[in-house]
Amino acid sequence: MEEQKKVFLIGGTGFIGTFLTNFFLERGWRVFLLVRNSSRLKKLTPGVEIIFGDPLKEGEWQNLVPHMDLVINLVGETIFKRWTPEYKKRLWDSRILSTERVVSALRAGQVLFNASAVGYYGDGGEEILTENSPKGSLFVSELCDHWEKKALEGERKGARILIGRFGIVLGKGGGMLSVILPIFKLGLGGKLGNGKQWFPWIHILDLARAIEFLYEKKGEKGIFNITSPAPIRNEDMTKIIGKILRRPTFFTVPALALKALYGELAEVMMASARVIPERLLRLGFEFEYTSFEDAFRASL
């Protein structure tokens, strides 16, 4: 009988991690989850194996890493908060320190899937952005660049490193929808600025399937855009959300108002990123969701 495969999820108690936990359990994997705070235990899926530890610090949890078939590192404070200097340090440390700790525990032949984000590209305007496109000039671009370089240091140890630049993730109960749905339901939804900016998105099921697909592709490594092949303009996305929720979308949120509300984060929210998952498509990955409307409906 084939031995059960083992996956270690680090930063796995949030929206994406919870989905991945269920996804891998359903596929017959043993799922180990690093948990920092025992208050999270009530919400965890039965069948998952809990390891206590802090991913930003060295600890006993690192001894488990070499025994895993796949390690998935999702650690990172949410960007959807106002960025004070203190919070920017938290954004930075949560990603860089956790990745350093994971990489230091890897052994040759292992597979690490490390999260990153399409924020790497900054504001690309109308340009089609592939994995080979240059780094942008925003704070998040610098952050993603350092984060990815830390993960790629694992190659020196003989590990296979996969990096996923995530678009905005659609799915039930979390992610971007938990932020914008209340606004749209009040009838206050609207496009950001002129609404022409491109918006890269991915349905959470396709995100999970892409990770599994890349794990199975033994020779593949490096950076992959984990986005739908059909990015959408902000104004079109706004119309679709309004139509499905049966709410008006007359409002335009001026760039200045966003800046006043969110500070530096507004630059990221207004950025245009016409990102295409070129490498996944070339490998023959088939998306379940290529229509934003279908993905949005499935996420409600």
C-alpha positions in Angstrom: 0.0 0.0 0.0 1.3 3.5 -0.9 2.5 5.5 2.1 0.3 8.4 3.1 1.8 11.7 1.9 2.4 14.4 4.5 1.9 18.2 4.1 2.9 20.8 6.7 0.9 24.0 6.6 2.6 27.0 8.2 0.4 30.1 8.5 -2.5 27.7 7.7 -5.2 28.9 10.2 -6.5 31.7 7.9 -8.8 31.7 4.9 -6.5 30.1 2.4 -4.9 27.7 4.9 -8.3 26.4 6.1 -9.3 25.6 2.5 -6.0 23.9 1.8 -6.4 21.8 5.0 -9.7 20.4 3.9 -8.5 20.0 0.3 -5.5 17.9 1.2 -7.4 15.9 3.9 -10.0 15.0 1.2 -7.2 13.8 -1.0 -6.0 11.4 1.7 -2.9 13.4 2.8 -1.8 13.6 6.5 -2.1 17.3 7.3 0.1 18.9 10.0 -0.7 22.5 11.0 1.5 24.9 12.9 -0.6 26.8 15.4 0.7 29.7 17.5 -2.5 30.4 19.5 -4.6 27.7 21.2 -7.7 29.9 20.7 -7.6 28.9 17.0 -8.2 25.2 17.9 -12.0 25.5 18.1 -12.1 26.4 14.5 -9.8 23.7 13.1 -10.9 20.8 10.9 -11.1 17.4 12.6 -8.3 15.1 11.4 -5.6 17.7 11.2 -2.5 17.1 13.3 -1.6 20.2 15.5 2.0 21.4 16.2 2.4 24.3 18.5 5.0 26.9 17.7 5.8 30.4 16.4 6.8 30.5 12.7 8.8 33.7 13.3 11.0 32.0 15.9 13.2 28.9 16.0 11.6 26.0 17.8 10.8 22.3 18.0 8.4 22.7 15.1 11.3 22.9 12.7 12.3 19.3 13.5 9.1 18.2 11.8 9.9 20.0 8.5 12.5 17.4 7.1 9.9 14.6 7.5 7.3 16.2 5.1 6.6 15.5 1.5 5.4 19.1 1.0 5.8 22.2 3.1 3.4 25.1 2.4 4.3 28.5 3.9 1.5 31.1 3.9 2.7 33.2 6.8 2.1 37.0 6.4 0.1 39.7 8.1 -2.8 41.0 6.0 -2.0 44.0 3.8 -5.6 45.3 4.2 -4.9 47.6 7.1 -3.5 51.1 7.3 0.3 50.9 7.0 1.9 52.8 9.9 5.7 52.4 10.1 5.1 49.8 12.9 2.6 47.8 10.7 5.0 47.9 7.7 7.6 46.2 9.9 5.0 43.6 10.9 4.2 43.0 7.2 7.9 42.6 6.5 8.9 40.5 9.5 6.0 38.1 9.3 7.0 37.1 5.7 10.8 37.3 5.8 11.4 35.7 9.3 8.9 32.9 8.8 10.5 32.0 5.4 14.0 32.1 6.9 12.9 29.7 9.7 11.2 27.3 7.2 14.2 27.3 4.7 16.7 26.7 7.5 14.9 23.4 8.4 14.6 22.0 4.8 16.6 19.1 3.6 17.6 18.0 0.1 14.8 16.6 -2.1 12.0 18.3 -0.2 9.4 20.5 -1.8 8.5 23.9 -0.4 5.6 26.0 -1.8 6.0 29.5 -0.5 3.4 32.2 -1.0 4.1 35.6 -2.7 1.8 38.0 -4.4 1.2 39.9 -7.7 2.1 43.0 -5.7 5.6 42.1 -7.0 4.7 43.8 -10.3 3.5 47.1 -8.7 1.4 49.2 -11.1 1.8 47.7 -14.6 -0.8 49.8 -16.4 -2.0 48.0 -19.6 1.2 45.8 -19.9 0.6 42.0 -19.9 2.5 40.7 -16.9 4.1 37.3 -16.9 6.5 35.6 -14.5 9.4 37.3 -16.5 8.1 40.8 -16.1 10.2 43.2 -14.0 9.6 44.1 -10.4 7.5 47.2 -9.7 8.4 50.2 -7.5 5.9 49.9 -4.7 6.7 48.9 -1.1 4.9 45.6 -1.7 7.1 45.0 -4.8 10.2 45.2 -2.6 8.6 43.1 0.1 7.6 40.3 -2.4 11.1 40.4 -4.0 12.9 39.9 -0.6 10.3 37.2 0.4 10.9 35.3 -2.8 14.7 35.5 -2.6 14.5 34.1 1.0 12.5 31.2 -0.2 14.8 30.5 -3.2 17.7 30.1 -0.8 16.3 26.7 -0.1 17.6 25.6 -3.5 21.1 25.7 -2.1 20.1 22.9 0.3 18.9 20.8 -2.7 15.1 21.4 -2.0 12.7 22.1 -4.8 11.2 25.6 -4.3 7.9 26.6 -5.8 6.7 30.2 -5.3 3.1 31.3 -6.0 2.4 34.9 -6.8 -1.2 35.0 -5.7 -3.8 37.3 -7.2 -6.8 38.3 -5.1 -8.3 35.1 -3.9 -12.1 34.5 -4.2 -13.8 32.0 -2.0 -16.5 31.5 0.7 -16.0 33.2 4.0 -12.8 35.2 3.6 -10.3 37.0 1.5 -11.3 40.1 -0.5 -15.0 39.3 -0.3 -15.2 39.7 3.5 -13.9 43.2 3.0 -16.0 44.4 0.0 -19.3 42.5 0.4 -20.7 44.6 3.3 -20.0 47.8 1.3 -21.8 46.5 -1.8 -24.7 45.1 0.2 -25.3 48.6 1.6 -25.5 49.9 -2.0 -22.2 51.8 -1.6 -20.1 49.8 -4.0 -18.4 51.5 -6.9 -15.4 51.5 -9.1 -12.0 52.8 -7.8 -10.9 55.9 -9.6 -11.5 55.6 -13.3 -12.0 51.8 -13.0 -9.7 51.0 -15.9 -7.1 49.2 -13.8 -6.7 45.5 -14.3 -7.5 43.2 -11.4 -5.8 39.7 -11.1 -7.9 37.2 -9.3 -8.0 33.4 -8.6 -10.8 31.2 -7.2 -9.5 29.4 -4.1 -10.2 25.9 -5.6 -8.0 26.7 -8.5 -5.3 28.0 -6.1 -5.4 24.7 -4.3 -5.4 22.6 -7.5 -2.5 24.6 -8.8 -0.4 23.9 -5.7 -1.1 20.1 -6.0 -0.5 20.2 -9.8 3.0 21.9 -9.3 3.9 19.4 -6.5 3.1 16.5 -8.9 5.2 18.1 -11.7 8.5 16.8 -10.4 10.9 18.8 -12.6 9.2 22.2 -12.1 10.5 24.9 -9.7 10.6 28.6 -9.4 8.0 31.4 -9.7 4.4 30.9 -10.9 1.6 33.4 -11.2 -1.3 31.9 -9.4 -4.0 33.9 -11.1 -6.9 33.3 -13.5 -6.0 33.6 -17.2 -8.7 36.2 -17.5 -7.9 39.3 -15.4 -10.8 41.8 -15.3 -11.0 45.6 -15.2 -12.1 47.1 -12.0 -15.2 48.8 -13.6 -16.3 45.4 -15.1 -15.8 43.6 -11.8 -17.9 46.3 -10.0 -20.8 45.9 -12.5 -20.8 42.1 -12.1 -20.8 42.3 -8.3 -23.6 44.8 -8.4 -25.6 42.7 -10.8 -25.3 39.5 -8.8 -26.0 41.2 -5.5 -28.8 43.3 -7.1 -27.3 46.5 -5.7 -26.5 49.8 -7.4 -22.9 50.7 -8.2 -23.2 54.4 -9.1 -20.5 55.4 -6.8 -17.0 56.2 -7.8 -14.4 56.1 -5.1 -12.0 58.9 -5.9 -8.2 58.2 -5.6 -7.9 61.0 -3.1 -10.6 59.5 -0.8 -8.9 56.1 -0.9 -5.5 57.8 0.0 -7.2 59.6 2.9 -8.7 56.4 4.2 -5.9 53.9 3.6 -2.7 55.9 3.1 0.0 54.0 1.2 -2.2 50.9 0.8 -4.3 53.0 -1.6 -1.5 52.8 -4.2 -1.8 49.0 -4.1 -5.6 49.1 -4.4 -5.4 51.5 -7.4 -2.6 49.6 -9.1 -3.3 47.9 -12.4 -1.9 44.4 -12.8 -2.8 42.6 -16.0 -1.3 39.3 -14.8 -1.3 36.1 -16.8 -0.4 32.6 -15.4 1.9 31.9 -18.4 3.9 29.1 -16.8 0.8 27.2 -15.5 -0.9 27.5 -18.9 2.3 26.3 -20.7 2.3 23.2 -18.4 -1.3 22.4 -19.4 -3.0 23.3 -16.1 -6.8 23.6 -16.7 -8.6 26.1 -14.6 -12.1 25.4 -13.2 -12.9 29.1 -13.1 -11.9 31.4 -15.9 -14.9 33.7 -15.7 -15.0 36.2 -12.8 -18.8 36.1 -12.7 -18.8 32.3 -12.2 -16.0 32.5 -9.6 -17.9 35.2 -7.7 -21.2 33.3 -7.8 -19.4 30.2 -6.5 -17.9 32.3 -3.6 -21.2 33.5 -2.2 
